[in-house]
């Protein structure tokens, strides 16, 4: 639990780079914080730019792809 608390502060101070490891799993994703509670200021900016029409073709991983990658990472250590 303490680890999640620290990550939230790192995410705030680094504009979401605390979740950068997610970028390595989903290289094409515009969002590093993949869960609702993962603060990602960079994503908020990209989302705003998309809403006002300045960013297009913004990509995010599907729920199926996230689930598949989570199982792949679990099987890696067996």
C-alpha positions, 0 to 999 in steps of 0.5 A: 500500500505504501508503494502505491502512495509513493507512486501517486506522488511520483506521478504528480511530480513527473506528470505521469512518468511514474507509470512509464513501465506501462509504455513498454507493455503498450508502446502505442498507447498515449496513456501511461497510467492505465487505471483510473487511479493512476495519475497521468498529467500527460494523458490529461493534456493529450485528451484535452487536445483530442477533445478540442480537435488538435490531436487525432488518432490517439491510441489506447490498449483495449481491455482484452490486450491489457488482460492478455499482457497481464497473463503474459507477465505472470507466465514469464516468472513460472 
